[in-house]
Amino acid sequence: MPIARAAKRAAVRLGAVALAGALLAACGGSSDGAADSAGGKVTLTVDLFGSFGYKEAGLYAEYEKLHPDVTIKQTDTEDEADYWKSLQTRLAGGGGLADVQGIEVGRIASVTQQQAGTFEDLRTYGADKLRSRFAEAKWAAATGKDGQVLGLGTDVGPEAMCYRTDLFAEAGLPTDREELAKKWSTWDGYLELGRQYKEKAPAKSAWLDSVGSLFSIMIGQERERYYDASGKLIWETNPAVKAAWDTSVEAAQDGLSAELDQWSPQWNQAFAAGSFATIPCPAWMLGYIKGQAGDGGKGKWDIAKLPGGAGNWGGSYLSIPRAAKHKKEAYELIAWLTAPEQQAKLFRKQGNFPSATGAIDQVADAKDPYFSDAPIGRIFGDAAKAAPVQVLGVHDQNVNQQITNALSEVERKGTSPDKAWSNAKKGVDNTIG
């Protein structure tokens, strides 16, 4: 997400209201597009989830200046699960689709393996010439079985830990990012610091936002998570999944979580309120934190290396539905947005880490004044280089959602871990059949 990148790779998710708004806007955008082409002007509709950051970074405005006959209208749904459900409905009906649709990395296998016929093969517009721009794993993940190019990569989600230095200081914990990286080099060390924080924490402040985010960041450190390389579903027997589950359960039972649903209005408000001291943050989360914490958060946040080693959470693609009104113009836009120059600009302004290899070198020295001048180019660049190339399955995102739902039961309702794990299994079975 940008997120996700991902992110979600991180736009305000307002549940059913935002979903309805996105649907109406997407439908309206398509009909507007049909009407505007006669005068030589084109309105391109872009439908995304989370925080891709293009509008905030000024990239749409820059593109419109370079292309005076193009107007870009973006709709955005905060919750990726709501977005995906809506997209599936519109793909099935063939209507209400935008010219450009965002695809989260956890869904891209579904697109390449099950929905290739509903999206444009971007080779038609010359995308095969862009292959050298991207890391091979990023390119390959959006390639269909017959070689179709079904999306262009936006960001990737190298992982770190974001934390509030002011809250750490109040609780008597060190605030230096290098010292913290040593103290929480393991997840056990991270939980131990959390227990120390809890003893002297400022009022109404927990160690982390939710154990669901803890699980998601930990599982991002693994090559095989829910599927193996042959496409077999392995999440129930994968020791890496169980280890991430056990650590998340421990955090819940120790009372280290603020018990917030990610992407909820309460979670959004908590960034400014200081309701939690740490949040596992893939690169795309930086822009989201800035948006929610606002100017009052500048200089209070910092970033340190992630416990337990490098990982990746999120990242996205831009795709063009077969039913899009302006396919050629849409391709020109996504090719420009995903070019190294624009990816580098986006990272410097919003934190979305580039998937274009040429952009990675451009941002190596980047620092972020909002996050106490943290060397984000180095922190996330090192993580991106060391992160495993993950095996992606058709239902990756669905499995992850059911597990994090079950962890929420442990966290909020006191459900036993065994019962919650059983509920996760039932949820996966019901969701994917």
N, C-alpha and C positions, 0 to 999 in steps of 0.2 A: 503495500500500500503504500502505494504511496501513501500492500497495504498494501494488511494492508492488510506499503506500500504499499494487504499492506496496507495498516497502516493503518496498512494499512494499515502500507505502505502506507488517513487522517484527514470547512464544511460542518454543518451542525445537523446531527441526526435527530430527527424529531418523531421517530416511530412512524405510526400509521399516517399522521398528518403529513410528514415529509414524503412518505411513499406516495400518498395520493397526489401531492403537489408535483412530484417528479413525473408521475404518470401523465397528469394533465399537461405539464409543460412539454414532455416528450411528444405527446400527440399533437399539441399545438405547433411545436417546432417543425414537425414533419409536414404539416399542411402549409405552414408559412413557407417552407422550402419549396414546395410545389408551385407556389404563387410568385416567388421572387425571381425565378430564373429568367423569365421573359424579358425583364429589363436589364439583363446582364449582370445583375447583382445576385449574390448567393448568401443565404443565411444557413450556416452550418450549425447543426444541433449536436451537442456533445453531452452524453449522459454518463455520469460517474458516481462513484461512492467514496466516502471518506474524504481524504484531503490530498488530491493530486497536486494542488498548489499552483496550477497554471495561471489562474486569474490573479492570485495573491502576488505572484512573482512578476506580474506584468507581461507575461508571454503572449496572452491573447491580444492585448493592446498593441504589442510590438508587431504581431502577425497582421493585424488589421491595418496597421500603418503601412506595412510592406505590400499589402493586398487590399487596396481601397474598395474593391467591389465585394469584399467578404466581410460578413458580420458573424460573430461567433456567439451562440447562446448556449450556456451550460446549465444543466439541471444536476442536482446532487442529492443522493440519499445517504444519510449518515451511516446507517447499519448495512454492511455488505450483504448479510443474509437476506434482509428485506429487498435490497437491490437485485440480488440474484433471482429471488422468487418472482419479482416483477418482470425481470428480463425474460425468464423462461415462459411466462404467460404471453408476453408480446411476441416472442419468437414463434411460439406455437400458433398464434393467431395471424402473424405476419403484418400486424399494424402497430402504430405507436412507437416505432423504433427510431432512435436517433441516427444521425449520419455516422457518429462515432460512439462506440460503447466500450467502457472500461471492463476489463476482465482481471479478476484477482488471480494470483499465481496458483492458489489452491483449487481454482476452477478450470485452469487452462487444459488439463488432461481431459476434462469432460468435453471441452470444445473440440480438441483435436481428435478424440476417439469416438465421440457420439454426436457432435453437432457440426461437423465440418461443412455439411451442406447448407447451413443457415448463415454462414459467414463468407465474405469474399476471400478468394485466394489472392493475396496481395502481389503475387508474382505477375498478375495481369497488368499491374501498374509499374512494374520494375523493381519490386522489393528484393528480388534475388541479388540485385547489385549492392544492397545494403548489408549483406551478411557479415562482411569484415568489420563493421562498426561494433558488433556486439560480442560479448563473451559467448563461447560456443554453447554452454549449457542454457543460457537465456534464449538463444535463437532456437535451439533444438526443441525446447519445451513447447513452443508454439508451432511446430511443424507437424502437419498431418501425415498419415501413413503413406499417402501418395505424393508426399513432398510439398503439399500446399503450405503456404505461409499465411497463418490465420491471425496473426497479431504482431505488432512491433513492440518491443520491450520498453517500458518506461524506467522504473527504478528497480533496485533490489533492496533487501531489508537487513543489512548487516546489523548486529545487535550490540547494545551497550546497556549501561544502567544510568538513568537520569535520577538526580537526587537534589533535595533542597538543602543548601548549605546553612541557611538560617535556622531551620528546624534541627539539623544535626548539631549545630553549635549549642542551641538551647538544651538539648538532651546530653550534652557533654561528649559527643562523638567527634572524631577527627573529621575535617572537611576537605583535606587535600586529596585530590583524585588519585594520585599515585599511591599514597598510603592506604587509601580505601581499597584500591585494586589488590594490594597485597593481603589486607585483612579478609577480604571476601573472595579470595582466589578460588574457593570452592563454595558450593551451595550451602554446605553445612556452616561455613564461615559467615555467609550472608544471613542465615537464620539466627546465628548466635548474635550478630550485631543487632538484628531486629529485636531480639529479646532484651538486649541492653537498652535499646532505644525505648522500648515499651516501659521500662522502669522509670524513666525520667522524661517521657514524651510530653510535649506541650499539650494542653487540653484539646480534646477532640481531634487528635492526630494519630494515625496508625502508621505502621512501618511501610506497607505497600497498598496499592489500590485494590487489588483483588487476587485471589489465588488462581483465577482463570488466566490472568495475564502472566503469572509466574509459570504456569504449566506451558502456555504457548511459547514463551521465550526459551524454556528448557528444551522442549521438543524440537525447536528450531536448530539445536546444536547437533542433531542426529541426521545421518545420511538416510537411513531407513526408519520410517516412523509408522505409518499406517499400512503401507503396502511394501512388498519387496520388489526387487528388480523385474521379476517375472509377471508382476501385476496381481499377485496374490495378497488378499487382505490379511494382515498379520498383527494388527494392533493389540488384540487380546493377549497374545503370547510374547510380544516384543518387550524384552527387559528394559529397554530405554523408555518406553511409554510407562511402564510400571514404576520405574525410578522417579520420573517426573511427577507421576500421580502421588507417590508416597511423600515426596518433598512438599508438594502443594497441600496435601492433607495435613502434614505436620504444621505448616504455616497457619492453616485455618484453625487447627485445634489449639495452637499456642496463642491465638488471638492477635495475630500480627497484621491482619487484613482490615481494611476499611469497609469491606463487604459491598463494593460498588460494582454494578454491572457496567462493563465497558460500553461506551457510546451512549449511555443513558444521560438524561438531563442532569441527574444528581452527580454523575461522574464528571460531566463537563464543569459543573459549578465547583467541584472539589479542587480543581487545579488552582484556582485563585484563593480558595478558602484555606489552603494548607492542610487538607484532610489526610494527606499521606506524604511520607518523607521520601519514598523511592518509587520509581515505576520502571519496570523493564522496558527499554525503548529501542526498537529498531529505528533506523535513521529517519524514516518517514514520520515518526512520532514527534520530531522536533518542531515542525511547523504546526502540528496540532497543539502542542503544549503552548507555543507562543500565542496561538489564537485564543485559547481558553484562559490562560493565566494573565494575558494582557500585559500592558506596560508595567503594571505593579510587580510582575514576576521577574523583570529583567535584572540580572545580576544575582538573583536568589537561587537560580538553578545551576547545576554543573553536571558533567558527564564523566563517568569512569568506565574502565574496562569491565566487561561482563564476567561474573563468576562462572567457573566451569569450562571456559574455552569459548571459541568463536562459534557463531551460529547465524542463521538467516531466518527472519520472520517476515513474510510478505514480499511485496513487489507485484507489479501489475503489467498489463498489456493494453494497447489500444487496438481495437478491431472494428471492422466495418461490416454491418449486417448486409445480407443480400438484398434486403428490402429498403436499404438506405436510398434517399432521394438524390444525393450528390456524391457519388462514390469517388469520382476522380478528384474533386476538390477536397473531399474528406481524406483521401490518401495523401495529397500534397500537405495537408495540415499535420497529419500524424507523423509523416516522414520528417517534417520540420521540427515538431515538438520533441521527437526522440533523437534528433541529431546531437552529437557530442557537445556542440556549443550551447544548445538550449538546456541539455541535461546538467552541464556545469553551472549555468546560471541558476537553475532551479535548486541545486544543492546549496549553493552559497546563500540563497535567499530563504529557502524553506527547509533544507535538510534532507530532501529526497535523494538518496545516494544513486549515482549513475549506473546503468547497466551497459552503457556505451563505453567501450574500453578506452577510447580516445579522451573521454571526459575525466576518467579517474586520475590520470596524471595531472590534469589541469586543476584539480581541487586538492591535491596532496597537502598544500600548505594552508588550507582554509581553517579559520578560527571563527567562533561565533560569540559576539559580545553579549548576546542575550544569556548564553550559558557560561558566563564568567570567563569568556575568551577560551573556552575549551577547544583544543586542537582537533576539531571534528574531522578534518581531512585525514589526519593520521589515525585517530581512534577507529573510525568506521572503515577507512581504507585497509588497515591491518586486519580488521574483522572480516571484511569482504574477501581478502586474499586467503584467509585461513578457514573460512566457512566451508562445510562439506557441500558437495553437489548433491542436492536432495532428490530422492526418488519420489515422483509425484504420481498420485493415483486419482482415479476418476472421482472418488468421493472424499478426498482429503479434507475439504472444508466441512463437509457434513459430519465426519467422524470427530473432528476437532470440536465442533459445536456441541455435540452430544456429551463429550467428555467434560468440557468446561461447564455445561449445564449441570452435570452431576456433581462437579466440585462445588458449584454454588449451593447445592443442597447440603453438603457437608458444612460449608462456610456459614450459611444463614439459618438453616433449620436444625443443625445438629444431627443430620442423618448419618448413620454409621457408614464408614468407608466401603464396607462390603456391600451394603444395600445400595449405595450410590453407584458403585461400579456395576452392579447388576442392572440398575436403571439405565446406565450409559449403554450397556449392551442391548437392552431392549430398544432404546432410542435409535441406535445405529441400525438394528435389524428392521425397525419400522420405517426408517428413512430411506435406506438403500435397497431394501427388499431381500 
